[in-house]
Amino acid sequence: MYEFLSHRENQLLLPDDFFLPFGGKLNKENRWVKLAQLVPWAYAEKKYAKSLDLP
């Protein structure tokens, strides 16, 4: 079940802090890492929660 929590606003981690279970690190120059840093995640989550008719 999805639960909207307002404290998740800063949930996205920087590539250096991202945990990979088998070791290694995300490449800061990877196009998907760069794109993820541009997405307004808090806004997207609020819109998603609203589409589910959650408070």
DSSP file (Angstrom, degrees, kcal/mol; ACC not computed):
  #  RESIDUE AA STRUCTURE BP1 BP2  ACC     N-H-->O    O-->H-N    N-H-->O    O-->H-N    TCO  KAPPA ALPHA  PHI   PSI    X-CA   Y-CA   Z-CA
    1    1 A M              0   0    0      0, 0.0     2,-0.3     0, 0.0     0, 0.0   0.000 360.0 360.0 360.0 136.3    0.0    0.0    0.0
    2    2 A Y        -     0   0    0     50,-0.0     2,-0.4    47,-0.0     0, 0.0  -0.626 360.0-172.2 -81.6 135.6    1.3    3.4   -0.9
    3    3 A E        -     0   0    0     -2,-0.3     2,-0.5    51,-0.0    46,-0.0  -0.977  17.4-139.3-131.3 120.1    1.6    6.0    1.9
    4    4 A F        -     0   0    0     -2,-0.4     2,-0.5    45,-0.1    42,-0.0  -0.651  21.9-176.9 -78.3 124.8    2.4    9.6    1.2
    5    5 A L    >   -     0   0    0     -2,-0.5     3,-1.8     1,-0.1     4,-0.1  -0.987  21.7-149.7-124.8 121.8    4.9   11.0    3.8
    6    6 A S  G >  S+     0   0    0     -2,-0.5     3,-1.3     1,-0.3    -1,-0.1   0.740  91.6  70.1 -64.8 -23.0    5.8   14.7    3.5
    7    7 A H  G >  S+     0   0    0      1,-0.3     3,-0.6     2,-0.1    -1,-0.3   0.548  79.8  78.8 -73.8  -3.6    9.3   14.1    4.9
    8    8 A R  G X   +     0   0    0     -3,-1.8     3,-2.3     1,-0.2     4,-0.3   0.432  59.6 107.0 -79.1   2.1   10.3   12.3    1.8
    9    9 A E  G <  S+     0   0    0     -3,-1.3    33,-0.3     1,-0.3     3,-0.3   0.831  86.8  35.7 -53.5 -37.1   10.8   15.6    0.0
   10   10 A N  G <  S+     0   0    0     -3,-0.6    -1,-0.3     1,-0.2    -2,-0.1  -0.105  83.5 121.0-106.3  34.8   14.5   15.2    0.0
   11   11 A Q    <   +     0   0    0     -3,-2.3    -1,-0.2     2,-0.1    -2,-0.1   0.832  41.3  98.5 -70.9 -34.1   14.6   11.5   -0.4
   12   12 A L        -     0   0    0     -3,-0.3     2,-0.3    -4,-0.3     6,-0.0  -0.346  66.7-145.2 -62.5 127.9   16.6   11.4   -3.6
   13   13 A L        -     0   0    0     -2,-0.1    -1,-0.1     1,-0.1     5,-0.1  -0.641  14.3-111.9 -94.5 150.1   20.2   10.6   -2.8
   14   14 A L    >>  -     0   0    0     -2,-0.3     3,-1.4     1,-0.1     4,-1.0  -0.406  38.2-102.4 -71.8 157.2   23.2   11.9   -4.6
   15   15 A P  T 34 S+     0   0    0      0, 0.0    11,-0.9     0, 0.0     3,-0.4   0.819 121.5  55.3 -53.9 -34.2   25.2    9.4   -6.7
   16   16 A D  T 34 S+     0   0    0      1,-0.2    -3,-0.0     9,-0.1    11,-0.0   0.788 111.5  43.8 -70.1 -26.1   27.9    9.2   -4.0
   17   17 A D  T <4 S+     0   0    0     -3,-1.4     2,-0.2     2,-0.1    -1,-0.2   0.524  84.9 113.4 -96.4  -7.0   25.4    8.2   -1.3
   18   18 A F     <  -     0   0    0     -4,-1.0     2,-0.5    -3,-0.4     8,-0.2  -0.484  64.4-132.1 -72.3 131.2   23.4    5.7   -3.3
   19   19 A F        -     0   0    0     -2,-0.2     6,-0.1     6,-0.1    -1,-0.1  -0.731  19.3-170.4 -88.8 124.4   23.7    2.2   -1.9
   20   20 A L    >   -     0   0    0     -2,-0.5     3,-2.0     4,-0.3    -2,-0.0  -0.971  19.2-142.8-110.5 122.6   24.4   -0.6   -4.4
   21   21 A P  T 3  S+     0   0    0      0, 0.0    -1,-0.1     0, 0.0     3,-0.1   0.738  98.5  43.6 -61.2 -24.7   24.0   -4.0   -2.9
   22   22 A F  T 3  S-     0   0    0      1,-0.4     2,-0.1    -3,-0.0    -3,-0.0   0.116 118.4-103.6-107.8  21.6   27.0   -5.5   -4.8
   23   23 A G  S <  S+     0   0    0     -3,-2.0    -1,-0.4     1,-0.2     2,-0.1  -0.236  72.8  96.5  87.7-178.2   29.3   -2.6   -4.4
   24   24 A G        -     0   0    0     -3,-0.1    -4,-0.3    -2,-0.1     2,-0.3  -0.231  61.2-102.7  87.3 179.6   30.4    0.0   -6.8
   25   25 A K        -     0   0    0     -6,-0.1     2,-0.3    -2,-0.1    -9,-0.1  -0.958  28.1 -99.7-140.6 156.6   29.1    3.6   -7.3
   26   26 A L        -     0   0    0    -11,-0.9     2,-0.6    -2,-0.3    -8,-0.1  -0.589  40.5-117.5 -75.4 140.6   26.8    5.4   -9.6
   27   27 A N    >   -     0   0    0     -2,-0.3     3,-1.9     1,-0.2     6,-0.2  -0.704  13.7-148.2 -80.9 120.0   28.6    7.3  -12.3
   28   28 A K  T 3  S+     0   0    0     -2,-0.6    -1,-0.2     1,-0.3    -2,-0.0   0.740  98.1  55.9 -60.0 -23.3   27.8   11.1  -11.9
   29   29 A E  T 3  S+     0   0    0      4,-0.1    -1,-0.3     5,-0.0     2,-0.1   0.494  77.7 118.0 -89.4  -4.3   28.1   11.5  -15.7
   30   30 A N    <>  -     0   0    0     -3,-1.9     4,-2.3     1,-0.1     3,-0.2  -0.415  68.9-132.5 -63.9 135.8   25.6    8.8  -16.5
   31   31 A R  H  > S+     0   0    0      1,-0.2     4,-2.1     2,-0.2    -1,-0.1   0.819 105.4  52.3 -63.6 -30.8   22.6   10.3  -18.4
   32   32 A W  H  > S+     0   0    0      2,-0.2     4,-2.3     1,-0.2    -1,-0.2   0.854 108.9  49.8 -74.2 -34.4   20.0    8.6  -16.1
   33   33 A V  H  > S+     0   0    0     -3,-0.2     4,-1.4    -6,-0.2    -2,-0.2   0.919 112.4  47.8 -66.5 -44.1   21.7    9.9  -13.0
   34   34 A K  H  X S+     0   0    0     -4,-2.3     4,-0.6     1,-0.2    -2,-0.2   0.912 112.4  49.2 -62.4 -43.0   21.8   13.4  -14.4
   35   35 A L  H >X S+     0   0    0     -4,-2.1     3,-1.3     1,-0.2     4,-1.0   0.905 106.9  55.4 -64.0 -42.1   18.1   13.1  -15.5
   36   36 A A  H 3< S+     0   0    0     -4,-2.3     3,-0.3     1,-0.3    -1,-0.2   0.824 103.4  55.9 -61.4 -31.4   17.1   11.9  -12.0
   37   37 A Q  H 3< S+     0   0    0     -4,-1.4    -1,-0.3     1,-0.2    -2,-0.2   0.678 106.1  51.9 -75.0 -16.8   18.7   15.0  -10.4
   38   38 A L  H << S+     0   0    0     -3,-1.3    -1,-0.2    -4,-0.6    -2,-0.2   0.661  86.4  98.5 -90.7 -19.0   16.5   17.2  -12.7
   39   39 A V  S  < S-     0   0    0     -4,-1.0     2,-1.8    -3,-0.3     3,-0.2  -0.523  75.9-131.4 -75.0 131.4   13.1   15.6  -11.8
   40   40 A P     >  +     0   0    0      0, 0.0     4,-2.3     0, 0.0     3,-0.3  -0.595  32.8 179.2 -79.4  83.1   11.1   17.4   -9.1
   41   41 A W  H  > S+     0   0    0     -2,-1.8     4,-2.6     1,-0.2     5,-0.2   0.842  73.0  53.7 -60.6 -40.1   10.5   14.3   -7.1
   42   42 A A  H  > S+     0   0    0    -33,-0.3     4,-2.0     1,-0.2    -1,-0.2   0.915 111.7  46.3 -62.9 -42.0    8.4   15.9   -4.3
   43   43 A Y  H  > S+     0   0    0     -3,-0.3     4,-2.3     2,-0.2    -2,-0.2   0.919 112.2  50.7 -65.0 -43.9    6.1   17.4   -6.8
   44   44 A A  H  X S+     0   0    0     -4,-2.3     4,-2.3     1,-0.2    -2,-0.2   0.898 110.3  49.6 -61.8 -40.9    5.8   14.1   -8.7
   45   45 A E  H  X S+     0   0    0     -4,-2.6     4,-2.8     2,-0.2    -1,-0.2   0.894 109.3  51.4 -67.3 -38.8    5.0   12.2   -5.5
   46   46 A K  H  X S+     0   0    0     -4,-2.0     4,-2.2     2,-0.2    -2,-0.2   0.918 111.7  47.3 -62.9 -42.8    2.3   14.7   -4.5
   47   47 A K  H  X S+     0   0    0     -4,-2.3     4,-1.8     2,-0.2    -2,-0.2   0.901 112.7  49.9 -64.1 -40.5    0.7   14.4   -8.0
   48   48 A Y  H  X S+     0   0    0     -4,-2.3     4,-0.8     2,-0.2    -2,-0.2   0.931 110.4  49.1 -63.9 -46.1    0.9   10.6   -7.7
   49   49 A A  H ><>S+     0   0    0     -4,-2.8     5,-1.9     1,-0.2     3,-0.8   0.896 109.8  52.7 -60.4 -40.4   -0.7   10.6   -4.3
   50   50 A K  H ><5S+     0   0    0     -4,-2.2     3,-1.5     1,-0.2    -1,-0.2   0.867 103.3  57.0 -64.1 -35.6   -3.5   12.8   -5.5
   51   51 A S  H 3<5S+     0   0    0     -4,-1.8    -1,-0.2     1,-0.3    -2,-0.2   0.723 105.3  52.3 -69.2 -18.7   -4.2   10.4   -8.4
   52   52 A L  T <<5S-     0   0    0     -4,-0.8    -1,-0.3    -3,-0.8    -2,-0.2   0.367 115.4-117.1 -94.4   3.7   -4.8    7.7   -5.8
   53   53 A D  T < 5 +     0   0    0     -3,-1.5    -3,-0.2     1,-0.2    -2,-0.1   0.877  62.1 153.0  60.1  40.6   -7.3    9.9   -3.9
   54   54 A L      <       0   0    0     -5,-1.9    -1,-0.2     1,-0.1    -2,-0.1  -0.659 360.0 360.0 -94.5 156.2   -5.1    9.9   -0.8
   55   55 A P              0   0    0      0, 0.0    -5,-0.1     0, 0.0    -1,-0.1   0.513 360.0 360.0 -66.8 360.0   -5.2   12.7    1.7
